């Protein structure tokens, strides 16, 4: 495209910035977006995706004389919205327009003003959109001239229930404004962008996927280190990390949990004290239990180049997304990773300055974590990401949306609700009969009540469980559980899980936000811990959510790595030796992607079926075997484990034939085999709205991969590993 197509003020901006040209994704996206086509914009981290979307939109809508929000720009995090606003608002002003960010930290007065005199661009989150639809009576008037909906970090949304909530909201908006705005999803590299497009569009036709690689192949400096140590405090790893951070490069250190971030920060602070250095390694932590103010202080400080600015942020995945923290020199990953997509997101935060490589260091103390991280880096070097498995039977989100629609419409019929919601991709495999079953169950369990003309209204139970405390439980899909505020005087420092706070005896010392605190008082009724600064402490042990499933693509890559004898240059010598030991332990399997291997153990009498198919497919195989035999197989992402115990053993041939007999079955067949054996457990605060049969269908979809299982069964053959 020619730069002359840009709005004249944007042309001036490009010249002022001394850009020689637009980036590839910006050129590829301009015409489709400017022409109003729905699309997926896919490019690597720091590839210029924001401008790729904004430049054609601003150029187009600047000619519009209509009032109201013209662009709805949705992001997953308030911090990301704050970051986007720093770019979007100036770009809008250049083109004589206005943009406004709307989230929980923005004053009600400003929000009221926006509903009276709306800006051209609204930056917000799904939860805030829900609040607007339920509480702002004139929202249809304000949105009636909406032209475009942009979903930033769409891959992040698609991986969680918030994505299902979001696309349900789009159907509700379009129904009431009686038009179909252009839909744009902005995403980092994913394995199946065309399925992301289907998720975005629902029942709507059209849409295209726009991809572009970086115009310059970045030099990459990746190294994974392995430390053979038994001490749980990981002294060798901590020494190496301290040395890396002491070079005064700007860094993010990614840890696996909130507890570990604080533990690592505490160990660095201890080393600073012990060394009495005049140049301490200054770090702060960044995770969901730290107050907004402290997170923003960390983000701001690392951008600066002063003597007192911090050198590193120790973070959970909260900094994986595109929050701007300046030009980073290195990303350090401690422990394993479960996704090459996450690896590419994280390492993409480095090497943004000219002539600086993408710089990554991995630090591991356990063989399993080393294997996982090696697989992630290997896939990342090929720039391959995993496929996303998109939900199609999100019954718990459907229950949430039924409640929200009954509030928004002051009552609505089931027919009208179905007409609105059935267009969303996350409900596309739900039948009308199942929808009616859900509504009837919600009536029976007093989540809904009927008024005249079959109108559905919320009940007293729903008001009690979801509409107290300013409706916060309704707006947020995720239930974070009870938390204790940590306060220093009147300042809120962050939060602690109730499980940690309830078992502590005063006085106790802990670390939060990378700083030490002495607990002075616990008020269990107010759920508050009063503190003062302290010099030494231990990190609180937050309850860790179980690790995410290892996806198929990563499991396959790990299988290829273990079967290969290729030297992996990104591993240091100890890591290479450990990987060699892992290869020696697996090499006899002679596995490949078209062959599953049976391996019998004379030691424990078990039979191992090596698939390297990932957790979801192996979980599916394991549960299907449960339905066909008296066995209760175990599994991990690499294999299914058959332990006969005192039961009559089956031959490998019989097991193989039994598994292969399933390849001609449909997804529905496999689901019907497994569903009766599913235990109905709590998985969402809205799961209690579901009858057991629909809860089982939702759990099945979240935990199993029937399509992938059938695909692999029709591709593979079985073989036997030689005696080892």
GULUM-444222 format. One line per field, with one value per residue (C-alpha): residue in one letter; z negated, x negated, y. Coordinates in steps of 0.25 Angstrom, whole numbers, plus 2048, in hexadecimal, padded with zeros to 3 digits. Each point is the difference from the previous one (the first is absolute). Layout:
<pts>
residuo <- [a; ...]
w <- [Z; ...]
u <- [X; ...]
v <- [Y; ...]
</pts>
This chain:
<pts>
residuo <- [x; x; x; x; x; x; x; x; x; x; x; x; x; x; x; x; x; x; x; x; x; x; x; x; x; x; x; x; x; x; x; x; x; x; x; x; x; x; x; x; x; x; x; x; x; x; x; x; x; x; x; x; x; x; x; x; x; x; x; x; x; x; x; x; x; x; x; x; x; x; x; x; x; x; x; x; x; x; x; x; x; x; x; x; x; x; x; x; x; x; x; x; x; x; x; x; x; x; x; x; x; x; x; x; x; x; x; x; x; x; x; x; x; x; x; x; x; x; x; x; x; x; x; x; x; x; x; x; x; x; x; x; x; x; x; x; x; x; x; x; x; x; x; x; x; x; x; x; x; x; x; x; x; x; x; x; x; x; x; x; x; x; x; x; x; x; x; x; x; x; x; x; x; x; x; x; x; x; x; x; x; x; x; x; x; x; x; x; x; x; x; x; x; x; x; x; x; x; x; x; x; x; x; x; x; x; x; x; x; x; x; x; x; x; x; x; x; x; x; x; x; x; x; x; x; x; x; x; x; x; x; x; x; x; x; x; x; x; x; x; x; x; x; x; x; x; x; x; x; x; x; x; x; x; x; x; x; x; x; x; x; x; x; x; x; x; x; x; x; x; x; x; x; x; x; x; x; x; x; x; x; x; x; x; x; x; x; x; x; x; x; x; x; x; x; x; x; x; x; x; x; x; x; x; x; x; x; x; x; x; x; x; x; x; x; x; x; x; x; x; x; x; x; x; x; x; x; x; x; x; x; x; x; x; x; x; x; x; x; x; x; x; x; x; x; x; x; x; x; x; x; x; x; x; x; x; x; x; x; x; x; x; x; x; x; x; x; x; x; x; x; x; x; x; x; x; x; x; x; x; x; x; x; x; x; x; x; x; x; x; x; x; x; x; x; x; x; x; x; x; x; x; x; x; x; x; x; x; x; x; x; x; x; x; x; x; x; x; x; x; x; x; x; x; x; x; x; x; x; x; x; x; x; x; x; x; x; x; x; x; x; x; x; x; x; x; x; x; x; x; x; x; x; x; x; x; x; x; x; x; x; x; x; x; x; x; x; x; x; x; x; x; x; x; x; x; x; x; x; x; x; x; x; x; x; x; x; x; x; x; x; x; x; x; x; x; x; x; x; x; x; x; x; x; x; x; x; x; x; x; x; x; x; x; x; x; x; x; x; x; x; x; x; x; x; x; x; x; x; x; x; x; x; x; x; x; x; x; x; x; x; x; x; x; x; x; x; x; x; x; x; x; x; x; x; x; x; x; x; x; x; x; x; x; x; x; x; x; x; x; x; x; x; x; x; x; x; x; x; x; x; x; x; x; x; x; x; x; x; x; x; x; x; x; x; x; x; x; x; x; x; x; x; x; x; x; x; x; x; x; x; x; x; x; x; x; x; x; x; x; x; x; x; x; x; x; x; x; x; x; x; x; x; x; x; x; x; x; x; x; x; x; x; x; x; x; x; x; x; x; x; x; x; x; x; x; x; x; x; x; x; x; x; x; x; x; x; x; x; x; x; x; x; x; x; x; x; x; x; x; x; x; x; x; x; x; x; x; x; x; x; x; x; x; x; x; x; x; x; x; x; x; x; x; x; x; x; x; x; x; x; x; x; x; x; x; x; x; x; x; x; x; x; x]
w <- [800; 802; 7F4; 807; 7FC; 7F1; 7F9; 803; 7F2; 7FF; 80C; 7F9; 7F4; 808; 806; 7F2; 7FB; 80C; 803; 80E; 802; 7F9; 7FB; 808; 7F7; 800; 810; 801; 7F6; 805; 80C; 7FA; 7F3; 807; 809; 7F3; 802; 7F3; 7FE; 7F8; 7FF; 7FC; 7FE; 7F6; 7F3; 803; 80F; 800; 7FF; 7F8; 80B; 80B; 7FA; 7FC; 80C; 80A; 7F6; 7FC; 80F; 803; 7F4; 800; 80C; 7F8; 7FB; 7F7; 7F1; 7F6; 7FF; 80D; 7FC; 7F4; 7FC; 7F6; 7F8; 7F5; 7F5; 7FA; 801; 80F; 802; 7F9; 809; 80C; 7FC; 800; 80F; 805; 7FA; 806; 80E; 7FF; 7FC; 80D; 808; 7F8; 7F9; 7F1; 7F9; 7F2; 7F7; 7F8; 7F4; 7F1; 7FC; 808; 7F9; 801; 804; 80C; 804; 7FF; 808; 80B; 800; 803; 809; 805; 807; 80D; 7FA; 7F4; 7F9; 7F6; 7FB; 801; 7F2; 802; 80C; 7F8; 7F6; 80B; 806; 7F2; 7FA; 80B; 805; 80C; 805; 80D; 804; 7FD; 807; 80C; 80A; 7FC; 80C; 7FB; 7F4; 7FD; 7F7; 7FB; 7FC; 806; 7FD; 7F1; 800; 808; 7F6; 7F5; 7FC; 802; 80F; 7FF; 7F8; 80A; 80D; 7F9; 7FD; 80F; 804; 7F5; 805; 80F; 7FD; 7F9; 809; 80C; 808; 802; 7FD; 806; 7F7; 7FF; 7F7; 7FD; 7FC; 7FE; 809; 7FD; 807; 805; 804; 809; 7F4; 7F8; 80C; 7FF; 7F1; 802; 80B; 7FA; 80A; 808; 80E; 805; 7FA; 803; 7F9; 803; 7FC; 801; 7FC; 7FA; 80B; 7FA; 7FA; 7F2; 7FB; 7F4; 7F4; 7F9; 7F5; 7F6; 7F3; 7F7; 7F2; 7F9; 7F2; 7F5; 7F7; 801; 7FF; 80D; 7FC; 80D; 809; 7F7; 801; 80F; 800; 7F7; 809; 80D; 7F9; 7FB; 80E; 7FF; 80C; 7FF; 7FE; 7FE; 7F8; 802; 7F4; 800; 7F4; 7F7; 7F5; 808; 805; 7F2; 7FB; 80C; 7FC; 7F2; 803; 809; 7F4; 7F7; 809; 801; 7F1; 7FF; 80A; 7FB; 80E; 804; 80D; 7FB; 80A; 7FF; 803; 7FE; 802; 809; 7FE; 7FE; 7F0; 801; 7FF; 80D; 7FB; 7FD; 80D; 808; 7F7; 805; 80F; 7FF; 7F9; 809; 80C; 7F9; 801; 7F3; 7F4; 7F8; 80B; 7FF; 808; 801; 7FE; 7FA; 806; 803; 80D; 7FD; 809; 80B; 807; 807; 7F4; 804; 7F7; 809; 807; 7F9; 801; 7FC; 7FC; 7F6; 7FE; 7F3; 801; 80B; 80A; 805; 80D; 80B; 803; 7F2; 803; 80D; 7F8; 7F5; 809; 809; 7F6; 802; 80C; 804; 801; 80C; 801; 7F3; 800; 7FA; 7F3; 7F8; 7F4; 7FA; 7F2; 7FC; 7F4; 804; 80C; 803; 801; 809; 809; 801; 802; 80A; 808; 7FF; 805; 80B; 805; 7FE; 808; 80C; 7FC; 7FE; 7F6; 7FB; 805; 7F7; 7FD; 801; 7F7; 807; 7F3; 7F6; 7F8; 7F3; 809; 806; 7F2; 7FD; 80C; 7FE; 7F2; 807; 80B; 7F6; 7F9; 80C; 806; 7F3; 804; 80D; 806; 802; 80F; 800; 7F8; 809; 80C; 7FB; 7FA; 80A; 809; 7F7; 804; 7F1; 801; 80E; 7FC; 7F6; 805; 7FD; 7F8; 7F7; 7FF; 7FB; 7F6; 7FA; 7FF; 7FA; 7F6; 7FC; 7FE; 7F7; 7F8; 7FE; 808; 809; 7FF; 80A; 802; 809; 80E; 7FD; 7FD; 7F8; 7F4; 7F6; 7F3; 7F1; 800; 80C; 7F9; 7F4; 806; 80C; 7FE; 7F3; 7FE; 80C; 809; 801; 7FF; 80D; 808; 7FE; 806; 7F7; 7F1; 7F9; 7F2; 7F3; 7FF; 7F4; 803; 7FB; 7FB; 7FC; 7F8; 80B; 80C; 806; 803; 806; 7FD; 7F9; 802; 7F4; 7FF; 7FD; 7F7; 7F8; 7FB; 7FC; 7F1; 7FD; 801; 80E; 80B; 80F; 80D; 80A; 80C; 7FE; 7F3; 7F1; 7F7; 7F1; 7FD; 7F4; 800; 807; 801; 805; 800; 809; 807; 7FE; 7FC; 7FA; 803; 7FF; 808; 7FB; 805; 801; 803; 807; 80C; 7FD; 806; 809; 804; 80D; 80B; 807; 80C; 80D; 80A; 809; 80E; 80C; 808; 7F4; 7FC; 80F; 800; 7F3; 806; 80D; 7F7; 7F7; 80C; 807; 7FE; 806; 7F7; 7FA; 800; 7F7; 7F4; 7F7; 7FD; 7F3; 808; 80C; 7F6; 7FA; 80D; 805; 7F3; 804; 80E; 7FC; 7F7; 80C; 80C; 800; 803; 80E; 800; 80B; 803; 807; 7F6; 7F2; 7F8; 7F6; 7F6; 7F5; 7F3; 7F9; 7F4; 7FC; 80A; 806; 80F; 805; 80D; 805; 808; 7FE; 803; 7F4; 7F4; 806; 80A; 7F6; 7F6; 80B; 803; 7F1; 7FD; 80D; 7FB; 7F2; 807; 808; 7F5; 7F1; 800; 7FB; 809; 7FC; 80A; 802; 80D; 805; 7FD; 7FB; 7F4; 7FF; 7F2; 7FF; 7F1; 7FC; 80C; 80B; 80A; 80E; 80C; 807; 80D; 7F9; 7FA; 80E; 807; 7F6; 802; 80F; 800; 7FB; 80C; 808; 7F5; 801; 7F6; 7FB; 7FE; 7F8; 7F7; 7FD; 7FC; 7F6; 7FB; 7F7; 7F8; 7FE; 7F1; 800; 7F8; 7FE; 80C; 800; 7F7; 80B; 801; 7F5; 80A; 808; 7FF; 7FF; 80E; 806; 7F5; 805; 80F; 7FB; 7F8; 80C; 80A; 7F6; 7FD; 80C; 80F; 808; 80D; 7FE; 7FB; 80C; 809; 7FA; 7FF; 80F; 803; 7F7; 7FF; 7F4; 7FD; 7F5; 7F9; 800; 7F2; 7F9]
u <- [800; 7FC; 7FE; 809; 80C; 7FE; 806; 7F8; 7FC; 7FC; 7F7; 7FA; 7FE; 7F9; 7F6; 7FD; 7FD; 7F7; 806; 7FB; 80D; 80B; 7FE; 805; 80C; 804; 7FF; 807; 80C; 803; 809; 808; 802; 803; 80A; 808; 7FC; 800; 7F2; 7F6; 7F3; 7F5; 7F1; 7F5; 7FF; 7FB; 804; 808; 80E; 806; 7FC; 805; 80E; 800; 7FA; 80B; 80B; 7FD; 7FE; 80E; 808; 7FA; 809; 80D; 809; 808; 800; 7FE; 7F5; 7FB; 7F5; 801; 7F2; 800; 7F4; 7FE; 7F9; 802; 7F1; 800; 80B; 7F8; 7F5; 808; 806; 7F2; 800; 80E; 804; 7F4; 803; 80F; 7FD; 7F6; 80D; 809; 807; 801; 7FD; 804; 7FC; 80B; 7FD; 802; 7F5; 807; 809; 80F; 801; 7F7; 809; 80D; 7FA; 7FC; 80E; 805; 7F5; 7F9; 7F2; 7FD; 7F9; 803; 7F5; 805; 801; 80B; 804; 802; 808; 80A; 801; 804; 80A; 807; 7FF; 800; 80E; 7FB; 7F5; 807; 801; 7F1; 7FC; 80A; 7F5; 7F6; 7F7; 7F5; 7FD; 7F2; 7FB; 7F2; 7F8; 80B; 7F8; 800; 80F; 802; 7F9; 809; 80F; 7FF; 7FF; 80D; 806; 7FA; 806; 80D; 800; 7FE; 80C; 808; 7FB; 803; 80E; 804; 7F9; 805; 7F3; 7F4; 7F3; 7F3; 7F9; 7F1; 7F7; 7F2; 7F7; 7F2; 7FC; 80A; 800; 80E; 804; 80C; 806; 7FE; 807; 80C; 800; 800; 80B; 80A; 80B; 7FD; 7FA; 7F3; 7F3; 7F1; 7F3; 7F5; 7F2; 7F3; 7F2; 7F6; 7F9; 7F2; 7FC; 7FC; 7F3; 803; 7F8; 807; 7F9; 806; 7F8; 802; 7FC; 7FF; 804; 808; 801; 80F; 7FB; 7F8; 7F3; 7F8; 80C; 802; 7F1; 800; 80D; 7F9; 7F4; 809; 808; 7F4; 7FB; 80A; 808; 80F; 807; 80C; 7FF; 80C; 803; 80B; 808; 803; 7F9; 7F3; 800; 7FF; 7F7; 7F6; 801; 7FD; 7F4; 7FA; 803; 7F8; 7F4; 801; 7FF; 7F5; 7F7; 802; 7FE; 801; 807; 80B; 809; 80D; 80C; 80F; 80B; 80C; 80C; 80F; 7FF; 7F8; 808; 802; 7F7; 7F4; 801; 801; 7F4; 7F8; 804; 7FC; 7F3; 7FA; 802; 7F7; 7F1; 7FD; 7F7; 80D; 808; 802; 7F8; 80A; 80E; 803; 80D; 80B; 806; 807; 7F4; 802; 809; 7FD; 7FF; 7F5; 7F4; 7F6; 7F4; 7FC; 7F3; 803; 80B; 7FD; 809; 7FF; 805; 809; 80A; 80C; 802; 7F7; 80A; 7FC; 7F2; 801; 808; 7F6; 7F3; 807; 7FF; 7F0; 7F8; 809; 7F4; 7F8; 7F4; 805; 803; 80C; 7FA; 805; 7FB; 807; 7FC; 804; 7FD; 809; 7FF; 80F; 800; 7F4; 806; 80D; 7F8; 7F7; 80C; 806; 7F3; 7FE; 80F; 7FD; 7F4; 808; 80B; 80A; 80C; 80A; 80E; 80B; 80C; 80C; 80C; 80D; 808; 7FE; 80C; 7FC; 7FD; 80E; 806; 7F9; 805; 80E; 7FF; 7FA; 80A; 80C; 7FA; 7FD; 80E; 807; 805; 7FF; 806; 7F8; 803; 7FA; 7F4; 7FD; 801; 7F6; 7F5; 800; 7F8; 7F4; 7F5; 7FF; 80F; 7FF; 801; 80B; 80E; 80D; 805; 7F3; 803; 80E; 7FB; 7F6; 80C; 809; 7F5; 7FD; 80F; 801; 7F4; 805; 7F6; 80B; 80F; 80B; 809; 80C; 7FE; 7F4; 7F7; 7F4; 7FB; 7F5; 804; 7FD; 7F6; 7F8; 801; 7FA; 7F5; 7FC; 806; 7FA; 7F4; 803; 802; 7F1; 802; 809; 7F7; 7F3; 801; 7F4; 802; 7F3; 804; 7FF; 7F4; 7FA; 7FC; 7F2; 7FF; 7F4; 808; 80A; 7F8; 805; 7F3; 807; 808; 7FE; 808; 808; 7FA; 7F3; 805; 809; 7F5; 7F6; 7FD; 7FB; 7F6; 7FC; 7F7; 803; 7FC; 80A; 7FC; 7F2; 7FF; 800; 80C; 803; 80E; 805; 80F; 80A; 80E; 807; 80E; 7FB; 7F6; 7F5; 7F1; 7F9; 7F1; 7F4; 7F3; 7F6; 7F2; 801; 80B; 805; 80A; 80E; 804; 80C; 809; 7FB; 80A; 7FC; 7F7; 807; 801; 7F4; 805; 7FF; 7F6; 7F6; 801; 7FD; 7F4; 7FB; 802; 7F8; 7F5; 7FF; 7FF; 7F5; 7F1; 7FF; 7F8; 808; 7F7; 809; 7FD; 7F4; 7F7; 808; 80D; 7FA; 7FC; 80D; 808; 7F6; 804; 80F; 7FD; 7FA; 80C; 809; 7F8; 803; 80F; 7FD; 80D; 804; 80C; 807; 7FE; 804; 7F7; 804; 7F5; 801; 7F9; 7FB; 7FD; 80E; 809; 805; 803; 7FC; 806; 7F7; 808; 7F9; 80E; 802; 809; 80D; 7FF; 7F9; 80B; 80B; 7F9; 7FF; 80E; 805; 7F8; 807; 80E; 7FB; 7F9; 7FF; 7F3; 7FD; 7F5; 7F7; 7FA; 7F7; 7FD; 7F6; 807; 80C; 7FD; 807; 7FF; 807; 7FD; 807; 80A; 7FE; 7F6; 804; 7F7; 7F9; 807; 80E; 7FD; 7FC; 80C; 809; 7FA; 800; 80F; 803; 7FA; 80D; 808; 805; 7FD; 80E; 7FE; 7F4; 806; 80C; 7F6; 7F9; 80B; 807; 7F3; 7FD; 801; 808; 7F6; 800; 7F9; 806; 809; 80B; 7FE; 80B; 80A; 7FE; 807; 7F6; 801; 7FC; 7F6; 7F9; 801; 7F8; 7F6; 7FE; 7FD; 7F7; 7F8; 800; 7FC; 80A; 7FD; 7F1; 801; 807; 7F7; 7F4; 806; 802; 7F2; 7F8; 7FC; 7FB; 7F3; 7F8; 7F4; 7F4; 7FC; 7F8]
v <- [800; 80E; 809; 80A; 7F8; 804; 80C; 80C; 802; 7F1; 802; 80C; 7F7; 7F5; 80B; 806; 7F2; 7FE; 7F3; 7FB; 7F9; 7F9; 7F2; 7F4; 7FD; 80F; 800; 7F2; 804; 80E; 7FE; 7F5; 808; 80D; 7F9; 7FB; 7F1; 7F7; 7FA; 7F9; 808; 7F7; 804; 7FD; 808; 80F; 7FE; 80D; 7FA; 80C; 80A; 7F5; 801; 80F; 807; 7FB; 801; 80F; 803; 7FB; 804; 80E; 803; 7FC; 80B; 7F7; 800; 7F5; 7F5; 7FC; 7F7; 7F6; 7FC; 7F4; 7FB; 7F6; 808; 80E; 802; 7FC; 80B; 80A; 7FD; 800; 80D; 807; 7FD; 800; 80D; 808; 7F9; 804; 80E; 801; 7FD; 80A; 7F5; 7FB; 7F3; 7FC; 7F4; 7FA; 7F6; 7FF; 80A; 80B; 80A; 7FF; 80E; 7FE; 7F4; 808; 80B; 7F5; 7FB; 80F; 804; 7F3; 800; 7FA; 7F4; 7F9; 7F7; 7F6; 7F2; 7F6; 801; 80F; 7FE; 7F7; 80B; 80A; 7F7; 7FD; 80E; 80B; 801; 808; 7F7; 7FC; 80F; 802; 7F3; 802; 805; 7F5; 7FD; 7F7; 7F6; 7FD; 7F5; 802; 7F3; 7F8; 7F3; 803; 802; 7F3; 7F8; 803; 802; 80F; 7FD; 7F9; 80C; 80A; 7FA; 7FE; 80F; 803; 7F8; 808; 80E; 7FD; 7FB; 80D; 80A; 7F8; 800; 7F7; 808; 7FC; 7F6; 800; 7F7; 803; 7F5; 7FB; 7F4; 7F4; 7F2; 801; 80E; 7FC; 7F9; 80D; 807; 7F7; 802; 80F; 800; 7F6; 7FE; 80C; 7FE; 805; 805; 7FD; 7FD; 80A; 7FC; 806; 7FC; 80A; 808; 7FD; 7F2; 803; 7FA; 7F7; 7FD; 7F5; 7F7; 7F6; 7FD; 7F4; 7FF; 7F3; 803; 7FA; 80C; 805; 80F; 7FD; 808; 7FD; 805; 80C; 803; 7FF; 809; 80A; 801; 802; 80B; 807; 803; 80C; 7FB; 803; 7F2; 7F9; 7F3; 7F7; 7F7; 7F5; 805; 80C; 7F9; 7FE; 80E; 805; 7F5; 804; 80F; 7FC; 7F8; 80C; 80A; 7F6; 800; 80F; 801; 7F5; 807; 80E; 804; 80F; 7FB; 7F7; 7F8; 808; 7F7; 801; 7F5; 801; 7F6; 800; 801; 80D; 80E; 807; 80C; 7F7; 7F9; 80D; 805; 7F4; 802; 80E; 7FE; 7F6; 80A; 80A; 801; 806; 7FB; 7FD; 7F9; 7F1; 7F6; 7F5; 7FC; 7F2; 7FD; 7F5; 800; 80D; 807; 7F6; 809; 80D; 80A; 809; 800; 806; 7FA; 7F3; 7FA; 7F2; 7F6; 7F5; 7F4; 7F8; 7F2; 7FA; 806; 7F9; 808; 804; 80B; 806; 7FE; 809; 80A; 801; 800; 80A; 80B; 800; 805; 80B; 80A; 800; 7F7; 7F9; 7F1; 7F9; 7FC; 7F4; 7F8; 7F4; 7FB; 7F2; 7F6; 7F5; 7F6; 801; 80F; 800; 7F7; 809; 80C; 7FA; 7FC; 80E; 807; 7F5; 804; 80F; 7FF; 7FB; 80B; 7F6; 801; 7F6; 800; 805; 7F7; 809; 7FD; 7FD; 7FB; 80B; 7FD; 808; 80C; 7FE; 800; 80D; 807; 7FB; 807; 80D; 800; 7FF; 80C; 808; 7FE; 801; 7F2; 7F9; 7F3; 7F3; 802; 80E; 7FC; 7F4; 809; 809; 7F7; 7F4; 808; 800; 7F5; 7FB; 7FC; 7FA; 7F1; 803; 7FB; 807; 7F5; 801; 80F; 7FD; 7F6; 80A; 80B; 7F6; 7FC; 80E; 802; 7F3; 804; 80E; 808; 805; 802; 802; 80C; 802; 7FB; 7F7; 80B; 7FC; 809; 7FE; 7FA; 803; 7F5; 807; 80D; 7FB; 7F8; 809; 80E; 804; 809; 808; 7F4; 7FD; 7F1; 801; 809; 7F7; 7F2; 7FC; 7FE; 803; 7FB; 808; 809; 808; 80E; 804; 80E; 809; 80B; 804; 7FB; 7F3; 7F7; 7F5; 7F3; 7F3; 7F3; 7FD; 7F2; 807; 80B; 7F6; 7F7; 80B; 803; 80E; 805; 7FB; 806; 7FE; 805; 807; 809; 7FC; 807; 7FB; 802; 7FE; 7FC; 808; 7FD; 7F6; 804; 7F4; 806; 80C; 7F6; 80A; 7FE; 80D; 800; 808; 800; 7F5; 7FC; 7F1; 7F6; 7F4; 800; 7FC; 7F3; 803; 7F4; 7FC; 7FC; 7F3; 801; 802; 7F5; 7FD; 802; 7F6; 808; 802; 7F2; 7FC; 809; 7FA; 7F2; 804; 806; 7F4; 7F7; 808; 801; 80E; 809; 80B; 80C; 808; 7F7; 802; 7F4; 7FB; 802; 7F8; 7F5; 7FF; 800; 7F5; 7F8; 802; 7FC; 7F3; 7FD; 802; 7FD; 7F1; 803; 804; 809; 809; 808; 7F5; 7F5; 7FE; 7F6; 7F6; 7FD; 7F5; 801; 7F4; 807; 806; 7F7; 80D; 803; 80D; 806; 80B; 80A; 80E; 805; 80A; 7FF; 802; 7F5; 7F6; 804; 7FC; 7F3; 7FD; 802; 7F9; 7F4; 801; 7FF; 7F3; 7F9; 7FF; 808; 80E; 804; 80C; 809; 80C; 808; 7F6; 7F3; 7F8; 7F6; 7F3; 7F9; 7F3; 7FE; 7F3; 801; 7F6; 806; 803; 7FE; 80B; 7FC; 800; 80E; 805; 7FA; 806; 80E; 7FF; 7FC; 80E; 807; 7FE; 806; 80F; 80A; 7FF; 7F1; 802; 80B; 7F7; 7F5; 809; 809; 7F6; 7FE; 80F; 804; 80E; 809; 80F; 807; 80E; 808; 7FF; 7F1; 7FE; 805; 7F4; 7F2; 7F5; 7FB; 80E; 802; 7F3; 805; 80C; 7F9; 7F6; 80C; 807; 7F3; 7F7; 801; 7F7; 805; 7FF; 7F2; 7FC; 807; 7F9; 7F2; 801; 804; 7F7; 7F1; 7F8; 7FB; 7F9; 805; 7F6; 7FB; 80B]
</pts>
